[in-house]
Amino acid sequence: MIAAPAAGLLNQAGARASSCHDLHAMDGEVLGALCFASTRRGAFSGEEELFFATLANIASQAIERTEADAALRQAHDTFRQLVDGSPFGIYTVDADFRLAGVSLGAQKIFQSVEARIGEDFGVVMRRIWPEPFATEAIGHFRRTLETGAPYHALRTVEQRRDGRAQEAYDWKIERVITPDGRPGVVCHFYDLSERVRYEAELNAAHERQAVLMRELAHRGKNLIAVIQAIASRSFIANRPTAESRAIFSGRLQALANTFATFNESSAEMSPLREIVATELEVYTAKVALEGPRILLPAAAAQTFALIVHELATNAAKYGALSCEEGHVDAIWRIRREESGARFEFLWRETGGPPATAPTRRSFGTTLITQIAGGQFGCAPEVAFEATGLRYSFDAPLERVGEPGEA
């Protein structure tokens, strides 16, 4: 207590009468004293003393209220910081079904509609979300407001009404008592959008991996079958082993070249020009390539590579590529018809020795005629002319490949 010492100090200062009363904080701590003094002895009556005591009590209460308000503001600010800094979004709806408050973490959900505090919550929801979700969500809020029954949606995935990317939320609503003493609804939610997108990307990656594995197994089986066929037609009884090995090696290299074009361009499609250019790389000065960009799938690319390899090998041994003056034109084009697009291919040799028909049917002949015809749905033509070999076919474009970007 400091009232008594305070009265003593007043008396020492010349006061003949004094009335001092302690001022207390909320926790009982004495903060000071309220004192009244007079130079006249016996100046204060009993009623005045009571009045002074009442004033001191009122002052103490005012101090308590000020401290309580400060503590409440501090608690409010601390709570607000915790709410705004949390990963959860929180917003409230009042008893009149109006948007009453939005936390910093919840502003994302309202940013596209410029929602105002006090606006009808149903209007807000219908601006953000499409039907039927908007009406369903409004119904959940109204039921919770009316009955007090909470509602929890573990995972809601919806696209906003403005057509932006899908968003996902885990959200829960509960009835609460608002500052005006009436019931309201609080919604707290956690944004799952990034997690859902990551899950979708992961699932898509797993699916792509599964497809690639199936495709790899399928292509592996096909490749083995192709190699077996090449081997059986390259190693024949009446041909020297060294020659058969060279033929087999060349055909196998042609097959391998197609995989190089896949790796450099796409895992699914290979450019026709690269296939032809790769097989004729050593004869660049004697060869002219002409045609639009066309992409071939794996099977068609392998067959085309083997066709060009056989034509180039034959030309190097017996045709235009076997002499200095020889020349080869490899030309392809797309022709549009009402029945569908067609693909034309022409291999034309000039400047070399006259072309002569083979005395026996080899695998190369079978490849460029029967196998090519079966693969591309056409009837290839081989002409043995005085100016050189001429090979061509006209096939449905869809059996060969598809146009690529220039």
Beta strands, then each sheet from edge to edge (+ up, - down):
strand 1: 17-24
strand 2: 30-38
strand 3: 88-93
strand 4: 99-102
strand 5: 151-159
strand 6: 166-177
strand 7: 183-191
strand 8: 269-271
strand 9: 287-290
strand 10: 294-297
strand 11: 327-335
strand 12: 342-350
strand 13: 381-385
strand 14: 388-396
strand 15: 402-403
sheet 1: 1+ 2-
sheet 2: 4+ 3- 7+ 6- 5+
sheet 3: 8+ 10- 15+
sheet 4: 9+ 11+ 12- 14+ 13-
end
